[in-house]
Amino acid sequence: MEVDTERELSSAEQVIYGISQMILEGKLKIGDKLPPERDMIDLFKVGRPAVREGLCALQIAGLIDAKHGSGNYITSNISSSILMPLTLGLTLEGVSNNELIQMRICLESFAIDRFYEKMTEEDICNLRGINEEMENAESVEEFSAKDVEFHEYFVKHTDNSLLIYIHKTINHLIRQLIGIAVATADDMNNEDSLENIVSEHQLIVDALAEGKPFLASNRVKSHLENIKL
């Protein structure tokens, strides 16, 4: 399969764009199983390492699910699939974890300022409620979900669709690359670490409630810089 582009693609990119083209042409649909690796080697005229690299990038992007012992399938998770274009681009460029965190800091520092401009007492109560639920979480998954909900709350309330999209993409890629369960597993057994995360959230909300958006922004920056990579 030849892929028509403006530049020469690497072998792994041939696999990525080839599979993407099959989706666009209706040859692959949600839930469909991808061809075996040996077939893709022949289909895309590349080696096995390129096939595996391409599949890995697609998995990180959320386009495919790899099921052990079964094969690779087009994901049924639409919310992940819509992130594919930007996520794939970042993956192919080899963006580092630190760069992703830096971008997230920029986005959330700006978002907290915009959020402050239109927030209500109800918003403050909602943020405190999310943080309380996070503090009482009984599992890694619940803790992580509430952490994501806390940060996405003030980003979504900026009503800036582009900001929301990019933030969701950055968060998705960070979670895929470092593995949110792995990243927080140690913290779930460390009460001090848990309390620090919850306390940092609380300090952000307190600054907002006290009418100090600049302080809230600085606290968001400090909080995100503590993410373990």
C-alpha positions as CSV (number, residue, x, y, z in Angstrom):
1,M,0.0,0.0,0.0
2,E,1.4,3.4,-1.0
3,V,0.5,6.5,1.0
4,D,0.4,9.8,-0.9
5,T,2.0,12.5,1.2
6,E,4.1,15.6,0.6
7,R,7.2,14.1,2.1
8,E,8.8,10.7,2.4
9,L,7.5,8.8,5.4
10,S,9.5,6.6,7.7
11,S,8.6,2.9,7.8
12,A,6.7,3.3,11.1
13,E,4.7,6.3,9.6
14,Q,3.8,4.1,6.6
15,V,2.1,1.7,9.0
16,I,0.4,4.5,10.9
17,Y,-0.9,6.4,7.9
18,G,-1.7,3.2,6.1
19,I,-4.0,2.0,8.9
20,S,-5.5,5.5,9.1
21,Q,-6.3,5.4,5.4
22,M,-7.9,2.0,5.8
23,I,-10.2,3.5,8.4
24,L,-11.1,6.5,6.2
25,E,-11.8,4.2,3.3
26,G,-14.2,2.1,5.5
27,K,-12.0,-1.0,5.3
28,L,-11.6,-1.0,9.1
29,K,-14.4,0.0,11.5
30,I,-14.7,0.3,15.3
31,G,-14.2,-3.1,16.9
32,D,-12.5,-4.6,13.8
33,K,-9.4,-6.7,14.2
34,L,-6.2,-5.5,12.4
35,P,-4.4,-7.8,10.1
36,P,-1.7,-10.0,11.7
37,E,1.8,-8.5,11.8
38,R,3.1,-10.8,9.0
39,D,0.3,-9.5,6.7
40,M,1.1,-5.9,7.5
41,I,4.7,-6.5,6.7
42,D,3.7,-7.4,3.2
43,L,0.9,-4.9,3.0
44,F,3.0,-1.8,3.9
45,K,6.3,-3.2,2.6
46,V,8.1,-2.6,5.9
47,G,9.9,-4.7,8.5
48,R,8.5,-6.2,11.7
49,P,10.2,-3.5,13.9
50,A,8.4,-0.8,11.9
51,V,5.1,-2.5,12.2
52,R,5.5,-2.8,16.0
53,E,6.6,0.8,16.3
54,G,3.6,2.0,14.3
55,L,1.2,-0.1,16.3
56,C,2.7,1.2,19.6
57,A,2.2,4.8,18.4
58,L,-1.4,4.0,17.5
59,Q,-2.0,2.4,20.9
60,I,-0.6,5.4,22.7
61,A,-2.8,7.7,20.5
62,G,-5.8,5.7,21.6
63,L,-6.7,4.4,18.2
64,I,-6.2,0.7,18.8
65,D,-6.5,-1.7,21.7
66,A,-3.9,-4.4,22.0
67,K,-5.4,-7.6,23.5
68,H,-2.8,-10.1,24.7
69,G,-3.1,-13.3,22.8
70,S,-5.8,-12.0,20.5
71,G,-4.4,-9.2,18.4
72,N,-5.0,-5.5,17.8
73,Y,-8.4,-3.9,17.4
74,I,-9.8,-0.5,16.4
75,T,-10.8,1.0,19.7
76,S,-14.4,1.5,20.7
77,N,-13.4,4.4,22.9
78,I,-14.6,7.3,20.8
79,S,-13.3,9.9,23.3
80,S,-9.8,8.6,22.7
81,S,-10.2,8.3,18.9
82,I,-11.0,12.0,18.5
83,L,-7.7,12.8,20.0
84,M,-5.8,10.8,17.4
85,P,-4.5,13.5,15.0
86,L,-2.8,15.8,17.5
87,T,-1.7,12.8,19.7
88,L,-0.2,11.0,16.7
89,G,1.7,14.1,15.7
90,L,3.2,14.6,19.2
91,T,4.1,10.9,19.4
92,L,5.8,10.9,16.0
93,E,7.8,14.0,17.0
94,G,9.1,12.3,20.0
95,V,7.8,14.8,22.5
96,S,9.3,14.2,26.0
97,N,7.3,13.7,29.2
98,N,8.9,17.0,30.6
99,E,7.7,18.9,27.5
100,L,4.2,17.6,28.0
101,I,4.2,18.6,31.6
102,Q,5.5,22.1,30.7
103,M,2.7,22.5,28.2
104,R,0.2,21.4,30.7
105,I,1.5,24.0,33.2
106,C,1.1,26.7,30.5
107,L,-2.5,25.6,29.7
108,E,-3.7,25.3,33.3
109,S,-2.0,28.4,34.5
110,F,-3.9,30.3,31.8
111,A,-7.1,28.4,32.4
112,I,-7.2,29.1,36.1
113,D,-7.1,32.9,35.3
114,R,-10.0,32.6,32.8
115,F,-11.9,30.4,35.2
116,Y,-11.6,33.0,38.0
117,E,-13.2,35.7,35.8
118,K,-16.5,33.8,35.6
119,M,-16.5,31.4,38.5
120,T,-19.3,31.3,41.1
121,E,-19.6,30.2,44.7
122,E,-21.1,27.0,43.3
123,D,-17.9,26.3,41.3
124,I,-15.8,26.7,44.5
125,C,-18.1,24.3,46.3
126,N,-17.9,21.8,43.4
127,L,-14.1,21.9,43.4
128,R,-14.0,21.4,47.1
129,G,-16.4,18.5,46.7
130,I,-14.2,16.8,44.0
131,N,-11.2,17.2,46.2
132,E,-12.9,15.7,49.2
133,E,-14.0,12.7,47.1
134,M,-10.4,12.4,46.0
135,E,-9.2,12.4,49.6
136,N,-11.6,9.6,50.4
137,A,-10.8,7.5,47.3
138,E,-10.3,3.8,48.0
139,S,-8.4,2.8,44.9
140,V,-5.8,4.1,42.5
141,E,-8.4,4.3,39.7
142,E,-10.8,6.4,41.8
143,F,-8.1,8.6,43.1
144,S,-6.8,9.2,39.6
145,A,-10.3,9.8,38.1
146,K,-11.0,12.5,40.7
147,D,-7.6,14.1,40.1
148,V,-8.4,14.4,36.4
149,E,-11.9,15.7,37.2
150,F,-10.5,18.4,39.4
151,H,-8.1,19.8,36.8
152,E,-10.6,19.4,33.9
153,Y,-13.3,21.3,35.9
154,F,-11.7,24.7,35.7
155,V,-10.3,24.0,32.2
156,K,-13.8,23.2,30.9
157,H,-15.3,26.3,32.5
158,T,-13.0,28.6,30.4
159,D,-15.5,27.8,27.5
160,N,-12.5,27.8,25.2
161,S,-13.0,24.8,22.9
162,L,-9.4,24.8,21.6
163,L,-7.9,25.0,25.0
164,I,-10.1,22.2,26.2
165,Y,-9.2,20.0,23.2
166,I,-5.4,20.5,23.6
167,H,-5.6,20.0,27.3
168,K,-7.5,16.8,26.9
169,T,-4.9,15.6,24.3
170,I,-1.9,16.5,26.5
171,N,-3.5,14.7,29.5
172,H,-4.3,11.7,27.4
173,L,-0.8,11.4,26.1
174,I,0.8,11.8,29.6
175,R,-1.4,9.1,31.0
176,Q,-0.7,6.8,28.1
177,L,3.1,7.3,28.2
178,I,3.8,7.1,32.0
179,G,0.8,5.0,32.9
180,I,-1.4,6.7,35.5
181,A,-1.8,3.5,37.6
182,V,2.0,3.1,37.7
183,A,2.6,6.8,38.3
184,T,0.3,6.8,41.4
185,A,0.6,3.3,42.7
186,D,3.3,4.2,45.2
187,D,1.4,7.3,46.3
188,M,-1.6,5.2,47.2
189,N,0.5,3.4,49.9
190,N,2.0,6.7,51.1
191,E,-0.3,8.8,53.2
192,D,2.0,11.8,53.1
193,S,2.1,11.8,49.3
194,L,-1.7,11.5,49.2
195,E,-2.2,14.3,51.7
196,N,0.3,16.5,49.8
197,I,-1.7,16.1,46.5
198,V,-5.0,16.8,48.2
199,S,-3.5,19.7,50.2
200,E,-2.1,21.3,47.0
201,H,-5.5,21.1,45.4
202,Q,-7.0,22.7,48.5
203,L,-4.5,25.5,48.4
204,I,-5.5,26.2,44.7
205,V,-9.2,26.4,45.6
206,D,-8.4,28.6,48.7
207,A,-6.6,31.1,46.6
208,L,-9.5,31.3,44.2
209,A,-12.0,31.7,47.0
210,E,-9.8,34.5,48.5
211,G,-9.8,36.4,45.2
212,K,-6.2,35.8,44.4
213,P,-6.0,34.4,40.9
214,F,-2.3,35.1,40.5
215,L,-1.6,33.0,43.6
216,A,-3.9,30.2,42.4
217,S,-2.0,30.2,39.1
218,N,1.4,29.9,40.9
219,R,0.0,27.1,43.0
220,V,-1.2,25.2,39.9
221,K,2.3,25.6,38.4
222,S,4.0,24.3,41.6
223,H,1.5,21.4,41.9
224,L,2.1,20.2,38.3
225,E,5.8,20.5,38.7
226,N,5.6,17.8,41.4
227,I,4.3,15.2,39.0
228,K,6.5,12.1,39.1
229,L,7.8,11.0,35.6
